[in-house]
Amino acid sequence: MSAGEYDWRDELERLWNALVPPSGRAETLQGELIRIAGKLTDQAYRNGNMNWDDDHEAMWRFVGRSLDDPGTFSDEQREAIRNAIGEIIRDHDAPDLSGNGSCYYLISERVVDWCIAHPRAIRLEPGETYGR
């Protein structure tokens, strides 16, 4: 399935339901990427990142490192991912909440694309990511 063959929002919901536990971190890289992007995008849209702390930046950087995958994304897409992560971190106190085209939506869409491109579960070691 290629990116043009699905609605990333529908896939995000499907992947969330399949991969993200009711609380705590996910057991797989796919689940953790979906969980982090979903939770932190919700934080931005729901309360303007009022609870932002160093863990938020670290989680976004984790997402950015995970998506920096030349086997999945073109150089141009990888640059757009890096720019979006940078914008999220730099502008966390005044997030772009415009919806389509925002850095949050771009990263959420790319997380879905990455998960679809990597359907085989990649297990995370305990402590490899964030429990919040």
Buried (B, 14 or more C-beta within 10 A) or exposed (E): EEBEEBEBEEBBBBBBEEBBEEEEBBBBBBBBBBBBBBBBBEBBBEEBBEEBEEEBBBBBBBBBEBBBBEEBBEEEBBEBBBEBBBBBBEEBEEBBBEEEEBBBBBBBBBBBBBBBBBEEEBEBEEEEBBEB
